Amino acid sequence: MSIRSAVCIGAQEMCGSGNPSFSGVARRALCVSAAGTVVGRVERGKEPKEGMGVKKRSVDGRVKRFEEIPHTGRSGWVNLVKFWREDRFRLLHKHMERTFKTLGPIYREHLGAHSSVNIMLPYDISKLFLSEGLHPRRMTLQPWATHRETRQHSKGVFLKNGEEWRADRLLLNKEVMMSSAVKRFLPLLDDVARDFCQMLRVRVEKEGGGEEGRRSMTIDPSPELFRFALEASCHVLYGERIGLFTSSPSQESQEFIWAVERMLATTPPLLYLPPRLLLRIGAPLWTEHATAWDHIFSHAETRIQRGYQRLSSSQGGGSGAAGGQYTGVLAQLMEKGQLSLDLIRANITELMAGGVDTTAVPLQFGLFELGRNPEVQERVRQQVRASWAQAGGDAQKALQGAPLLKGTVKEILRLYPVGITVQRYPVKDIVLQNYHIPAGTMVQACLYPLGRSEEVFEDPQRFDPARWGGGGEEGERGGGGGGGGGGGRGRQGAGFRSLAFGFGARQCVGRRIAENEMQLLLMHILLSFRLSVSSSEDINTTYTLILQPETPPRITFSNL
């Protein structure tokens, strides 16, 4: 969610280094940029083979100048035209992967008015993390900021920086990130996940084929997963159910999902153009983007007003509710009164906007991977069954006893990161791959190439939740060598391999909601159904601010 997972675009980062995974590139005498320009030279045999943290030295051992970093072309506007003409925005993750293979583990890119240094290896990411400072910054999504300013809405933590960001973020962490908060909201997520599976069981019995009690049904589950994510988000944030598992979900909810999809789809092309100019000339792209945000805010405002009325009429409930029952994040924030109503509205709206596609889409990928890897599916199911039986119906205990479930979510997000980059602006000069990076430079960690790098992961194309079996919280300060199962070959920076929710103080604010939401749904699905797919071919993916399948996979659900 970020905003949950993305919109966790601004939360993730990666790094680069001269290493064996780029040895195929090294055999070429010249590197050719994505814009078709010769921009650097990689000499054969020069890469040391020290793992994911090695540095590329110049001949005289000096730290090389920023200008010497390989790049994809000097003109940002020429590059931008090429991107539009060749439809590269839609396949930005593939473009990054190709460019790393061509130029090596670090490169510069200019697109329109934006410039960045792109990295993809854990050691470099760890160095970036150490230089992020007390108030970490990431790239501002200017179209979103312009919408807030022109509509005179307050900005949430996703769009803030500095001390103002830190003050608001610390208050939000208490309600959505701390373990005590998870304990409060997890039963709400579990209710929605159970109801979803009950709805699916009824549908399989009615519409599926086969013998009674052993029926199966093949569907594109994406519409149901979007409704699940919206229902779960509303329950946790607003404390209310909106009835999306009925046979005829409300038109209002369908329109909200549409608005979020349009907002996400129109953001990437607007990132490289001046939004206020587009606003003045009435550009259709800007109008579509702003209209989508208006609908998202309207949807949130209706529920926030209802929550305020419930709280006002309640006389004496603790834990954000009448009678002491927990009724969601909104009620907690309003009851404590530490954030103004405008700031509560801004942050709740951002959490809602980031809480649908960013969990529904990874769940599509997850069901597909479990379906095409039946042995993996069965291992996870057996662990889930044993844990569920021991937990006696306690969802939190069941999740704690099934580490493969957490590993499954990590594997999904390794192969299919929702947001494909994490940005930071180092507060001091740093050296990456023996290149000097001045303070204030935007550095992007590119998650898609990281997750599929042979230098970082053993057999990276294999879907293997067990590779995370021994790990703690990776990507956070003090993270160790990462998960077990032979996942990473290097040592330095090995904790920076799982970055779908970002790292440090500025990691995705909706991370705990998203992680638990996905794990709970997968748990209940595995307890109820066997999953299969008709084709094990890889899914083609496309990028519209989040990574998603070009065509949603069809999944067969068979009653157990």
N, C-alpha and C positions, 0 to 999 in steps of 0.2 A: 504494500500500500504505500506509497509514499510518493509520489508521496507515499505511499506504501511501498510499494516495492519500488516505485517510481515514480508515484512516479518518481521513481528512484533514479532517473537518468543522471541527476547531479550527484548521486551519492557514491558511484563506484569508481575505482581507479586501477590502473595497472602499470606495468613497467617494462623496460626493455634492457637487453644486454647482448653483447656479442657472444653467441654460443652455438653449439653444434646444430641446433634446430634450424639455423639459417645457413648451414653449410652448402646447401644447393645454390643459394644466392651467391655465396662466395666464389663459386666457380665461374661466375660471370665477371668479366673485367670491368664492365660499366653497369651502374644502376640507372634504370630509366624510370622517371617519375610517372605518377598516374596521369599527369597532364602532358606526357609525351616528351619531357625534357630530360636531358642527361644532367643529373644533379649531384652525383657522388660516386665514389669508387670504393669497391670492396675487393681486397686482394685475396687471392686463393691461399688457403692454408693459414690465414692470420688469426682465425678465431681460436681462443683458448677453450679448453674443454673442462671447465670447472663447475658446470651446473648453472642454475638459474640466476646466479648473482655476479657473474664475471663481468669485467670491464674491458672495453676496447681501447687499447693504448695507442697514442700517436707514436711515430717513429722515434721522436726525441724524448718521449715520456711526459711531455707537457699536457696540461689540461687544455683541451681544444676549445676554440671560441664557439659561442652560440651560433654564429653565422655558418660554421662548418657542419652543423647538423644536417644530414640529408633531408631534402624537402621535395614536395610534389609540384613545385612551380612557384615563382615569386609573385605573380599577379593574383591576388585574391579574387578579383572580378572575372578574370579569364577562367580561373578554376571554377568559380561559381556557375558561369555560363556552361562550362563543360559538364558540370554535375547535373544541371537541369536538362541539357540536351541529351545526355546519355542515361538519364533516369537513375543516377547513382544514389540519390537520397533514399530511394526505396530499398537499395541493397547496400546501405552504408556499412553494415557489419562485414559484408564480403569485401567491400573496397578496402577496409582497414586490414583485413586478413591478407589480402593480396599485396598491399603496400608494405606491410611488415616483411613479407617474404621477399619482396624486391629490394627494399632499402635497408633492411636490418631491424633491430629491436627498438630503435628510436628514430622518429622523423618529425619534421615540422610540416604543418599544413596551413595554408591561407585560404579561407573561403569568405568572399565578400569582405566585410570589415573585421572578421574574426580571424585570429591566429592562435594556434595551439602547438604544443609539443606533445606528441603521442608516444606513450610507452606501454609495455605489455608484460613485463616480467616482475615477479614478486619482490626481488631484492630492490629494484628501483621504486616500487610502490611503497615499500617500507621506509625508504629514505624520504619520499614525498610526504608520507604520513608524519614523520618526525619534524617536518618543516612547516606544518599547517598552522601552527600557532594556537592561541587561546580562542580565537574567533575564526574558525575555518571558513573559507569562501569557496563557492563553486560558481560556475557560470550562471548569470541571471537569465532566466527565460524572459526576455524583454517583451514578447507579445503578452504574456501573462501579467507582467508588471504594468504595462501600458493599459491593459483592460482595467486593472484595479484603480489606477490613477484617473482614468477618464470617467469611470463610474463612481469615483470617490468611495471605493471600498477600502477597508484596512487590509494590510498584507499579513499573511500568515508566516510562519517560520521558514517555509520553503523559499520565500522571496525576500527574506531579511538577511542582514549581515550585521556584524559588530556586536556591541554590548546589548543592543535592543533584541537581536536574535537570541543571544545567550540567555537573557532574562526570561523571555517567553519559552524558550526550549526547556529550561530547567523545570518550569512549572508543568509543561506538557508531559515531560518524562515521568513525572509522578503518577500520571493517569493512564499512560499507554506503554511505558517501557519497563518500569520496575516490576520485580517479581510479585509484589503484593497486588499490583494492578492486574497482572496476568491472571492471578488466582481469582480475582473478582470477575473479569470478563470472559474467562474461558468457558464457564457453563453456558453462557449465552451463545457462543459460537457452536458449542456441542449440540445445543437444542436445534439449531438451524441445520447442522450436518446430519443429525438423525432424521429430521423431517424430510430433508432432501432424499435420503436413501429410502425412506418409507414411500415417498412419492414415486421414486424410480421402481421400487419393487412392485407397486400397484400397476404401474404402466407396463412393466415387463409381463406380468400375469395377464393383463388385458390385451396387449397388442403383440406380444411375442409369440414365437413359434415353439413347437416341441410339446412334450408331455407336461401335464399339469404339475406344478412344483419344480419342474426342471426346464422351464422355458428360457428362451434367450431372445434378445432384441438388438438389432444393429441400427445405430442412430449417429447423427452428428450431435454430440452432447453440448456444443458450444452455447446455444441459446439457454439451456438449463443451467450451465455453469455461470453464465452472466447473471441470471436471476438469483442463483445461490449467492454469488459474491455481493450483489446489491442487498439481498435480504440480510445477510450476515453483517454487512457494514451498518445498515440501519439499526439492527438490533443492538450492536455494541456501542455505536456512537449516540444514537437517539433513544435507545431503550424501547423501541417499538418494532413490532412485526408488521410487514406491509402485505402479506398474503400472496407472495409471488409463486407459490407452489400449487396454487389452484389451477383449474383447467383454463381459466381466462384471466391472466394477470392484467393489472390495470394499465390503461393507455399511458397514464402519467409515468409509470415506472419504465415502460418501453421507451418513452421519449427521453427520459433521463439517460438511459443506456446509450441511445443514439447521440445525445448531446456530448457525452463523454468521448465517444468514438470520433465525432467530428472535431472536437477540441484537440484531441491527440493527433489526428491526421493533418490538421491545418497548422500545427505548431512548427514542424521542421522547416518548411519553406519560408516561414515568417522570421526565423531566427537570424537570417542573413540579410534582411531588408529593414529599413527604418519604419517601425509600426506607425509612428505618428504621421509620416508622409502618406502611408497607405490609408490611414484614417481620414486625412484631409481630402484625398482624392476619391474617397468612397470605393476603394478597391474591393471587389467581390470576395477575395480571399480573406481580407480583414473582417469584412462584415459577417462572413460565415463563422469565423473564429469567435468574434465578440458575441454573436447571437448564441453560440453554443455555451459560452461561459455565463451569459445572462440566464439561460435556462437552468444551468447547474446551480447558480446562486438562488434562483427562485425556488427550486426544489428544496434546497437546504433551508431557506428562510421559513418556509411553511412548517417544517418540522422543528426548527429552533423555536418558533413562536409557540408551538404546541407544548414543547418541553418547558418553556418559561411559564406557561399557564399552569401546567401540572405542578411545577415546583411552587408557584405562588399559592396554589390552593391547598398544597400539602402543609400540614402544621406539625412539624416535629420529626420528620423521618431522617434517620442517619444514613450514611453511605449513599447519598444522592438519590433518595427514594422515599416513597411513603412506606411507613412501617419498617424501615431499616433494610429493605430489599434493594439490591443494587439494580439501578435502572439506566446504566450507560454513562459514557464519558461526558456527554453534554451536561447531564444533571450534576455530575461531580464538579465540573468546572464552574457551573453557575452557582452551586451551593457554596463553594469555597470563596468565590468572589475575588480571586486574586488577579484574574484577567478581566478586562472590560468586556461588555457584551459584544462590542464590535470586533475585538480580537478573538473572542470565542467563535463568533460567526466566521471570521476569516479562516481560522485553523480547522474548524470542523468541516467547512466547505472544501478546503484543500484535501483533508483526509478522505472525504467522501469521493471527490473527483479521482483520487489516486487509489481508491479501494475496490474498483470493479474490474476493469480490464487487466490490471496488474496482478490479480490473483486468478481470475477466470482463464486467462491465456496460458499461464504456466500449468494450470491443471489440465488443460487440453494436451499439452506436450507430455505431461506426466502420465495420463491415462494411455496415451499412445506408446510411450516407452515401456510401461509395464505390460501392455498388451503384446508388444513384439518381443518381449524378453520374459517368457513364461516361467523360466527357472528362477529368475530374479524375483518375479512377482510372488512365486510360491514361498521363497525364503522370507520375504517381507511379511507375507500373510501368516506364516507359522509363528513368527516372532510376535506379531500383533495379536494373534489369537491367545498365545500364552500370557502376554502382558495384560490383555483385556480380562482374562479369567482371574488373574491374580489381583487385579485392581478392583474387582467387585463393582464395576460400573462407574468408578471414579475416573473421569476422562484425563485429568492431569496426571494421575499415577500411571494410567495406561500409556500415555505418551512418553513418560519418563522411562518406562520399561521397554520401549521399542526404539532403540537408537537407529535401527535401519530405516525407520519412517522419516526421521530427521535427515538421514543420509540420502533418502530418496528425493526429498525437496532440494537438498544441496546439489544433487546430480542433475535434477531438472534445470536448476538455475545456472549450473556450470555450463551446460550445453546450450541452454536457451535463456541467456540473461535478459530480463525484462527491459532494463535500461542498459544500453550497450557501452556507456562510458561513465566514469566518475571523474569529476574535475576538482582540482585544487589550485590555489595560487600561493606558492611558497612565500613565507614572510621573510626569508633570508635567501641569499644566493646558495645554490646547491650544485652538486656535480652528479650528473646521471650519464652512465656509459662513457665517462671521462669527458663529457661536454659540460661546459659552464652554462648553468641555467640561472638567469638573473631573477631576483626577488620580484614578485608580481606577475611572472609569466604564467599564463594558463597552461597547466599540464593535465593531460587526459590519460587516464588508465583505460585501456580498451579491453573490455571484458570478453567479448566473443573470441578474439584471437587467443587471449589468455587461457580460456577454458578448454580450447582445443589444441593447445601447444604440447607437442611431444616432449619438450624440454621440461615442462612443468608437471605433466600428468603422464603416468605410464598407460599406454594404450588409451589415448584420450577419447577415441570414438566409442569405446565400450561403456555402456550404461551400468555403473557399478556402485550402488549405494554403500557397499562395504568399504570403499576406499576412504570414507569419512568416519569409519567406525570408532577410532580412538581419539578423535579430535575434540578440542574444547571450542570456545568461541573464537573462530578465526577472524582475522581482519581487525581485531581490536588491539589496543596498546598492550604489549606484554604477551601477545599470542606466540605460541611456541611453534613447533615444527609441523603443525598441521595434523590431518587425520591419518589413520592407519591404512592398512590395505595396500601399501606400496604406492600411495598416491603421488608423492612428489619426490623428485630425485635430488634436488638441491637441499641446502640447509638454510642459508641466509635468506630471510624474507619468506620462508616457507609458510608462515602464518597468513600471508596475504594472497591466498589462492581462492578463497571463497568470499567474493566481494559483491554479491548481487544486491545486498542491502547497504553497501558502502562500508565505511569504517569510522571509528572514533566518535567524537562528540557530534559530528554532523551525519552520522549514518541515518538511514531512513527512520523517520519518527514513527511510522506505522509498522515497523519491522515485526514486533511481537504479535500484533494482530494478524498480519499476513502469514507468518510462519505457522502459528497455531491453527489458523483457519484452513490452510492447505493440508496440514498433517491430520487434522480431525476428519476432514472430508475423505481423504485417502484411506484413513483407518476404517471408517464405517463402510466405504465402498468395498474394501478388501474383505471385510467380515461378511459381506452380503453377496458379492458377485465375483465371478471369474471373468477377467478381461481378455479380449483377443482382438486382433486386427486382421484384415484380409491381405494386407501387403506390408512387408517389413522394409520397404524402400524408405529412404530418408525423406523427411518432410521438407519441401521448399519453404523458405522463410522470407518475410518481408519486414521492412522497418517503417513504422509510422510513429515515431517517438518511443514506442515500445516494439519489441521484437514479437512477431506473431506468425502463424502459419499462413501461407498464401491461400491454401484451401484447408479448412478445418478437417482433421482426420475423423473418419467414421470408426466407432468403437462398438464391439459386440459385448453386451452385458448378459452373462449367463447366471441364473440363480444357482447358488451353492446348495 
